[in-house]
Amino acid sequence: MKHNVLKNSVATLQKLRDVYHSQLDAGALAEFDDVLQQLTRLADAKKVDVSLGELALRGIRIIDNSLKLVTNLTDLMR
């Protein structure tokens, strides 16, 4: 992932966390914080290209869980 895209992704995830932190349970919030911390560390490393691997999947799961929580998508799918 390109460095500038990574920094934008970190900023977007941080905004998502700030907006919905009160609606997330402790486990989800801890996972969110851990992923944000690792992504921030990678972004601060100043590398041009960064391989995310499992960290990207964790980020996607966090976004998925957050969206389910705030939009009640599971209720709509029944």
Phi and psi restraints in degrees (value plus and minus 20) as a CYANA .aco file:
   2 LYS   PHI     -87.0   -47.0
   2 LYS   PSI     127.2   167.2
   3 HIS   PHI     -78.7   -38.7
   3 HIS   PSI     -64.9   -24.9
   4 ASN   PHI     -88.1   -48.1
   4 ASN   PSI     -53.6   -13.6
   5 VAL   PHI     -87.6   -47.6
   5 VAL   PSI     -59.5   -19.5
   6 LEU   PHI     -83.0   -43.0
   6 LEU   PSI     -64.5   -24.5
   7 LYS   PHI     -82.7   -42.7
   7 LYS   PSI     -59.9   -19.9
   8 ASN   PHI     -85.9   -45.9
   8 ASN   PSI     -58.7   -18.7
   9 SER   PHI     -85.2   -45.2
   9 SER   PSI     -61.3   -21.3
  10 VAL   PHI     -82.1   -42.1
  10 VAL   PSI     -64.2   -24.2
  11 ALA   PHI     -83.5   -43.5
  11 ALA   PSI     -60.6   -20.6
  12 THR   PHI     -86.0   -46.0
  12 THR   PSI     -65.0   -25.0
  13 LEU   PHI     -83.5   -43.5
  13 LEU   PSI     -56.6   -16.6
  14 GLN   PHI     -84.4   -44.4
  14 GLN   PSI     -61.2   -21.2
  15 LYS   PHI     -84.0   -44.0
  15 LYS   PSI     -62.1   -22.1
  16 LEU   PHI     -80.6   -40.6
  16 LEU   PSI     -63.9   -23.9
  17 ARG   PHI     -83.8   -43.8
  17 ARG   PSI     -63.6   -23.6
  18 ASP   PHI     -82.8   -42.8
  18 ASP   PSI     -58.5   -18.5
  19 VAL   PHI     -93.6   -53.6
  19 VAL   PSI     -61.2   -21.2
  20 TYR   PHI    -130.2   -90.2
  20 TYR   PSI      -9.3    30.7
  21 HIS   PHI     -79.1   -39.1
  21 HIS   PSI     -52.8   -12.8
  22 SER   PHI     -92.7   -52.7
  22 SER   PSI     -37.2     2.8
  23 GLN   PHI    -117.2   -77.2
  23 GLN   PSI     -29.2    10.8
  24 LEU   PHI    -109.5   -69.5
  24 LEU   PSI     124.0   164.0
  25 ASP   PHI     -96.6   -56.6
  25 ASP   PSI     150.7   190.7
  26 ALA   PHI     -80.7   -40.7
  26 ALA   PSI     -59.4   -19.4
  27 GLY   PHI     -85.8   -45.8
  27 GLY   PSI     -65.1   -25.1
  28 ALA   PHI     -85.2   -45.2
  28 ALA   PSI     -59.2   -19.2
  29 LEU   PHI     -86.7   -46.7
  29 LEU   PSI     -60.2   -20.2
  30 ALA   PHI     -84.2   -44.2
  30 ALA   PSI     -62.4   -22.4
  31 GLU   PHI     -82.9   -42.9
  31 GLU   PSI     -64.5   -24.5
  32 PHE   PHI     -78.3   -38.3
  32 PHE   PSI     -68.9   -28.9
  33 ASP   PHI     -82.6   -42.6
  33 ASP   PSI     -60.3   -20.3
  34 ASP   PHI     -84.1   -44.1
  34 ASP   PSI     -65.9   -25.9
  35 VAL   PHI     -83.7   -43.7
  35 VAL   PSI     -63.8   -23.8
  36 LEU   PHI     -80.4   -40.4
  36 LEU   PSI     -61.2   -21.2
  37 GLN   PHI     -83.4   -43.4
  37 GLN   PSI     -64.7   -24.7
  38 GLN   PHI     -87.2   -47.2
  38 GLN   PSI     -61.3   -21.3
  39 LEU   PHI     -85.0   -45.0
  39 LEU   PSI     -59.4   -19.4
  40 THR   PHI     -83.5   -43.5
  40 THR   PSI     -62.3   -22.3
  41 ARG   PHI     -80.9   -40.9
  41 ARG   PSI     -62.5   -22.5
  42 LEU   PHI     -84.9   -44.9
  42 LEU   PSI     -60.9   -20.9
  43 ALA   PHI     -85.4   -45.4
  43 ALA   PSI     -55.5   -15.5
  44 ASP   PHI     -96.4   -56.4
  44 ASP   PSI     -32.4     7.6
  45 ALA   PHI     -91.6   -51.6
  45 ALA   PSI     -33.4     6.6
  46 LYS   PHI      43.7    83.7
  46 LYS   PSI       2.9    42.9
  47 LYS   PHI     -98.7   -58.7
  47 LYS   PSI     129.3   169.3
  48 VAL   PHI     -93.3   -53.3
  48 VAL   PSI     -66.2   -26.2
  49 ASP   PHI    -140.0  -100.0
  49 ASP   PSI     117.0   157.0
  50 VAL   PHI    -147.5  -107.5
  50 VAL   PSI     112.6   152.6
  51 SER   PHI    -112.0   -72.0
  51 SER   PSI     103.9   143.9
  52 LEU   PHI    -116.7   -76.7
  52 LEU   PSI     -56.8   -16.8
  53 GLY   PHI      33.2    73.2
  53 GLY   PSI    -144.4  -104.4
  54 GLU   PHI     -81.8   -41.8
  54 GLU   PSI     -50.8   -10.8
  55 LEU   PHI     -82.3   -42.3
  55 LEU   PSI     -57.6   -17.6
  56 ALA   PHI     -84.8   -44.8
  56 ALA   PSI     -60.5   -20.5
  57 LEU   PHI     -85.6   -45.6
  57 LEU   PSI     -59.5   -19.5
  58 ARG   PHI     -82.7   -42.7
  58 ARG   PSI     -60.5   -20.5
  59 GLY   PHI     -82.8   -42.8
  59 GLY   PSI     -61.7   -21.7
  60 ILE   PHI     -85.9   -45.9
  60 ILE   PSI     -59.5   -19.5
  61 ARG   PHI     -83.5   -43.5
  61 ARG   PSI     -58.1   -18.1
  62 ILE   PHI     -83.7   -43.7
  62 ILE   PSI     -65.5   -25.5
  63 ILE   PHI     -81.5   -41.5
  63 ILE   PSI     -62.6   -22.6
  64 ASP   PHI     -79.9   -39.9
  64 ASP   PSI     -68.5   -28.5
  65 ASN   PHI     -84.3   -44.3
  65 ASN   PSI     -59.2   -19.2
  66 SER   PHI     -85.0   -45.0
  66 SER   PSI     -64.3   -24.3
  67 LEU   PHI     -83.8   -43.8
  67 LEU   PSI     -61.2   -21.2
  68 LYS   PHI     -80.6   -40.6
  68 LYS   PSI     -61.5   -21.5
  69 LEU   PHI     -86.1   -46.1
  69 LEU   PSI     -67.2   -27.2
  70 VAL   PHI    -105.7   -65.7
  70 VAL   PSI     -36.2     3.8
  71 THR   PHI    -131.7   -91.7
  71 THR   PSI     -26.9    13.1
  72 ASN   PHI      35.4    75.4
  72 ASN   PSI      20.1    60.1
  73 LEU   PHI     -81.1   -41.1
  73 LEU   PSI     -53.9   -13.9
  74 THR   PHI     -84.7   -44.7
  74 THR   PSI     -54.0   -14.0
  75 ASP   PHI     -88.9   -48.9
  75 ASP   PSI     -56.3   -16.3
  76 LEU   PHI     -92.5   -52.5
  76 LEU   PSI     -45.1    -5.1
  77 MET   PHI    -101.8   -61.8
  77 MET   PSI     -29.8    10.2
